[in-house]
Amino acid sequence: MTDLTRPVLDPEVEAAVTTNSAGDNSPTRMGTQSLTPDGIPALREQALSLSASDETLRHGGRLEFEEFSIPGFEGGPDVPVLVLRPTEGGSRPRPGICFTHCGGKVASGTRMAVDILGLLDWVADFNVVAVVVAVRVGPEHPHPAQVHDGYAGLLWVAENAASLGIAQDRIALFGASGGGGVAAATALLARDRGGPAVSHQVLLSPMLDDREITVSSHFEDVIWDRTSNRTGWSAILGDACGGPEVSPYAAPSRATDLSGLPPAYLDAGSADTFRDETIDYGARLAQAGVPVDLHIWAGAMHGSEGVAPKAEVTRAAITARLSYLRRIFGPTPIGLDAG
């Protein structure tokens, strides 16, 4: 019988992540070690090592950047943000991206993964302004710290749109993995508080559900497996994790009403722990009348962009994202009334 806890990988992805480094001809998958609470410091150190340098952020002279500390939400601590702009492209207001960065609910930074996820290319190629919001992480900062920081970032972008060169009605939320969950939660909070307006939400392999009630939430031998996922959720929810009292602003899959949310792009790999919650959230958004692009990539795992960037399935996923961005940042963005 098929072991549903160990999903099949695309052959190119499998080859990219499999190593015989143990020297005993027993292949193992790189990056699939489970995260436990005592491993969080090492994960943060590894994530910090992937922070983009000033030279990387300038992207061959195509971008300029500034770093700020902005007011927190409702008296919360200041939040660090990184603003990325094209060096050329005219003075007309551009679309804006509010990128809520958070890895697995436990690691964050304004410069982490911005180049791996393609954000630098997005800013340069689509002539947009991006604001990277480094939200607080657990276990030091439990819920609602992350959604409050995400919302503080969105408020700041909207309130300072003119000085940032951003069109007030063209602000998209973007997040990947743990940050994808924060982006989705921020969209929920913005809807429920009556603003600011969000034009779109782009959620890549989003971390949406703490309950471990799906097949994919039980995956093993993949990047960010069941144990790692429980570690991440417990870091911000503590003993409430998986219980009945968790807020949808922490775990957006808990939301029962998804109407009135902005058009959404969601994707995940078929070998991603977040596969099923991504499918469920995308389907329920569509059923609530929200325009949705939903992609599940066969054989891709969490973080395929970093571990198997040359695999055909990875390139197909990136191509689909770029197509969506061309449509939402074009003259008649999808999901909006262009009239």
C-alpha positions in Angstrom: 0.0 0.0 0.0 1.1 3.6 -0.6 2.5 5.3 2.4 0.6 8.6 2.4 3.0 10.1 4.9 5.9 10.0 2.5 4.8 11.8 -0.7 6.5 11.1 -4.1 8.9 13.7 -5.3 9.4 14.8 -8.9 12.6 13.0 -10.1 14.5 16.3 -10.6 13.6 17.5 -7.2 14.5 14.1 -5.7 17.9 14.2 -7.4 18.5 17.8 -6.2 17.8 17.0 -2.5 19.2 13.5 -2.2 22.7 13.0 -1.0 25.0 10.1 0.1 27.1 12.3 2.3 26.9 9.7 5.1 29.3 7.6 3.0 27.4 4.4 3.5 25.4 4.5 0.2 22.2 5.2 2.2 20.7 8.2 0.4 19.1 10.9 2.6 17.2 14.0 1.7 18.9 17.3 2.5 17.0 19.8 4.7 14.4 17.2 5.8 15.6 17.0 9.5 12.7 17.8 11.8 12.7 21.1 13.7 12.2 20.8 17.4 12.2 23.7 19.9 15.8 23.3 20.8 16.7 23.6 17.1 15.1 27.1 16.6 18.4 29.0 17.3 20.3 27.0 14.7 17.4 27.6 12.1 17.6 31.3 12.8 21.3 31.3 12.3 21.0 29.5 9.0 18.2 31.8 7.8 20.3 34.8 8.8 23.1 33.5 6.6 20.8 33.9 3.6 20.2 37.6 4.2 20.8 39.7 1.1 23.7 42.0 1.1 23.5 45.7 0.0 25.0 44.7 -3.3 22.4 42.0 -3.8 19.6 44.4 -2.9 20.8 46.9 -5.5 20.3 44.1 -8.1 22.9 45.2 -10.5 21.9 48.9 -10.1 18.3 48.3 -11.0 17.0 48.8 -7.4 17.5 51.2 -4.5 16.5 50.5 -0.9 15.9 52.1 2.4 15.4 50.6 5.9 13.0 52.0 8.5 11.5 51.3 11.9 7.8 51.9 11.8 5.2 52.2 14.6 3.7 49.0 15.9 0.0 48.3 15.9 -1.9 49.6 19.0 1.2 50.6 20.9 3.2 47.6 20.0 6.9 47.7 19.5 8.4 49.3 16.3 8.6 47.0 13.3 11.6 46.9 10.9 10.8 47.3 7.2 12.8 47.3 4.1 11.6 49.4 1.1 12.7 48.4 -2.4 12.2 50.6 -5.5 13.2 50.5 -9.1 16.0 53.1 -9.9 14.1 53.9 -13.1 10.5 53.8 -14.3 9.2 57.3 -14.0 7.4 59.3 -11.2 3.9 57.9 -11.7 2.6 56.0 -8.7 3.4 52.3 -8.9 1.7 49.2 -7.5 2.9 48.2 -4.1 3.8 44.9 -2.5 3.6 44.5 1.3 5.7 41.4 2.0 5.1 39.9 5.4 8.3 37.8 6.1 8.3 35.0 8.5 9.8 31.5 8.3 7.9 28.8 10.0 6.6 31.3 12.7 10.1 31.3 14.3 12.5 33.2 12.0 12.3 36.6 10.5 14.3 39.4 8.9 13.9 42.1 6.3 16.6 40.8 4.1 16.0 37.0 4.4 15.0 35.1 1.3 14.1 38.2 -0.8 16.3 37.1 -3.7 15.4 33.4 -3.4 11.7 34.1 -3.6 12.2 36.4 -6.7 11.1 39.6 -5.0 14.0 41.6 -6.3 13.1 40.6 -9.9 9.5 41.4 -9.3 10.3 44.9 -8.2 12.7 45.5 -11.1 10.7 43.8 -13.9 7.2 44.9 -12.9 8.1 48.4 -11.8 6.6 48.1 -8.3 7.6 49.2 -4.9 8.0 46.4 -2.3 8.0 46.9 1.5 9.4 43.9 3.4 7.9 43.7 6.9 9.9 41.6 9.4 7.2 40.4 11.9 8.0 39.2 15.4 8.4 35.4 15.9 7.7 32.8 18.5 8.2 31.6 21.1 9.4 35.0 22.4 6.4 36.7 20.8 3.2 34.6 20.7 0.0 35.5 18.8 -1.2 38.1 18.0 2.3 39.6 17.5 2.7 38.4 14.0 -0.6 39.6 12.6 -0.3 42.9 14.5 3.1 43.5 12.9 1.7 42.5 9.4 -1.2 44.9 9.9 1.1 47.7 11.1 3.1 47.2 7.9 0.0 47.4 5.8 -1.2 50.5 7.6 2.2 52.2 7.2 2.3 51.4 3.5 -1.2 52.8 2.9 -0.7 55.9 5.1 2.7 56.7 3.3 1.7 55.6 -0.2 2.3 59.0 -1.7 5.8 59.4 -0.3 6.6 55.8 -1.2 5.4 56.3 -4.8 2.7 53.7 -4.4 -0.8 53.8 -5.9 -3.2 53.7 -2.9 -5.6 51.3 -4.7 -2.8 48.9 -5.9 -1.4 47.4 -2.7 -1.0 43.7 -2.7 -0.1 41.5 0.2 2.5 38.8 -0.3 3.9 36.1 1.9 5.5 32.7 1.7 5.4 29.8 4.2 4.9 31.2 7.7 4.7 34.6 6.1 2.0 33.4 3.8 -0.1 32.7 6.8 0.6 36.2 8.1 -0.3 37.7 4.8 -3.6 35.8 4.7 -4.3 36.8 8.4 -3.5 40.4 7.6 -6.0 40.4 4.7 -8.7 39.1 7.1 -7.9 41.7 9.7 -7.9 44.5 7.1 -11.3 43.3 5.9 -12.8 43.1 9.4 -11.4 46.5 10.4 -12.6 48.2 7.2 -9.2 48.8 5.6 -6.7 49.6 4.3 -7.8 48.3 0.9 -5.8 45.3 -0.4 -5.9 44.7 -4.1 -4.6 41.1 -4.1 -3.0 38.5 -1.9 -0.2 36.3 -3.2 0.3 33.3 -0.9 3.1 30.8 -1.7 3.0 27.5 0.2 1.2 29.4 3.0 1.1 28.1 6.6 -2.6 28.4 7.4 -3.8 25.6 9.7 -2.5 24.4 13.1 -4.8 21.5 13.5 -3.0 18.6 11.7 -6.3 17.4 10.2 -5.2 16.8 6.6 -3.3 14.1 4.9 -0.4 16.4 4.0 -0.1 17.8 7.5 1.2 14.3 8.4 4.0 14.3 5.8 7.4 13.0 6.8 10.8 13.0 5.1 10.1 16.3 3.4 11.3 19.9 4.1 9.2 21.2 6.9 7.6 17.9 8.1 4.8 17.3 10.6 7.2 17.7 13.6 8.6 20.9 12.3 5.1 22.2 11.6 4.0 21.4 15.2 7.1 23.2 16.5 6.3 26.3 14.5 2.6 26.5 15.5 3.4 25.8 19.1 5.9 28.6 19.2 3.1 31.2 18.7 0.1 29.4 20.1 1.6 27.4 23.1 -0.8 24.9 24.7 -3.7 26.3 22.6 -2.2 24.8 19.4 -4.7 22.5 17.8 -7.4 23.3 20.3 -10.8 25.0 19.8 -9.9 28.5 20.8 -7.4 29.5 18.1 -8.1 32.7 16.3 -8.3 32.9 12.5 -6.0 35.8 12.7 -3.4 33.3 13.9 -4.5 30.3 11.7 -6.5 31.7 8.7 -7.9 28.2 7.9 -10.0 28.7 11.0 -12.0 31.5 9.4 -15.5 30.5 8.5 -16.3 33.6 6.4 -13.9 34.3 3.5 -16.2 36.7 1.6 -15.0 40.1 0.8 -11.3 39.2 0.7 -9.0 40.4 -2.1 -8.3 38.2 -5.2 -5.8 35.5 -4.4 -3.0 33.5 -5.9 -2.1 30.4 -4.0 0.4 27.6 -4.8 2.1 24.7 -3.1 3.8 21.4 -4.1 2.1 18.1 -3.9 4.8 17.0 -1.5 4.4 20.1 0.7 3.0 19.8 4.2 0.8 22.8 3.4 -0.7 21.2 0.3 -4.1 20.3 1.6 -4.7 23.5 3.6 -3.7 25.5 0.5 -6.3 23.6 -1.6 -9.0 24.0 1.0 -8.4 27.7 1.5 -8.3 28.4 -2.2 -11.5 26.4 -2.8 -13.3 28.2 0.0 -12.2 31.6 -1.2 -13.6 30.8 -4.6 -16.8 29.5 -3.1 -17.1 32.9 -1.3 -16.9 34.7 -4.6 -13.2 35.7 -4.4 -11.3 35.4 -7.7 -8.6 32.7 -7.2 -5.7 31.2 -9.0 -4.7 28.0 -7.3 -1.8 25.8 -8.4 -0.5 22.5 -6.9 2.7 21.4 -8.5 3.2 17.6 -8.8 6.3 16.4 -7.0 7.4 19.8 -5.7 8.2 20.1 -2.0 8.3 23.1 0.3 11.1 25.4 -0.7 11.7 23.9 -4.1 12.9 27.3 -5.3 15.8 27.1 -3.0 16.7 23.4 -3.2 15.8 22.6 -6.8 15.7 25.9 -8.7 16.5 24.2 -12.1 13.9 21.5 -11.9 11.3 21.8 -14.6 8.5 21.8 -12.1 10.1 24.6 -10.2 10.5 26.7 -13.3 6.9 26.0 -14.3 5.7 27.3 -10.8 7.8 30.4 -11.2 6.5 31.0 -14.7 2.9 30.8 -13.5 3.6 33.3 -10.7 5.2 35.7 -13.1 2.1 35.4 -15.4 -0.1 36.3 -12.5 2.0 39.3 -11.5 1.9 40.6 -15.1 -1.8 40.4 -15.0 -2.4 42.0 -11.6 0.2 44.8 -12.1 -0.9 45.5 -15.7 -3.3 48.3 -16.8 -6.4 46.2 -16.1 -5.6 44.0 -13.1 -7.6 40.9 -12.7 -10.2 40.7 -10.0 -10.7 44.5 -10.0 -13.3 46.7 -11.6 -11.2 48.3 -14.4 -14.1 50.6 -15.3 
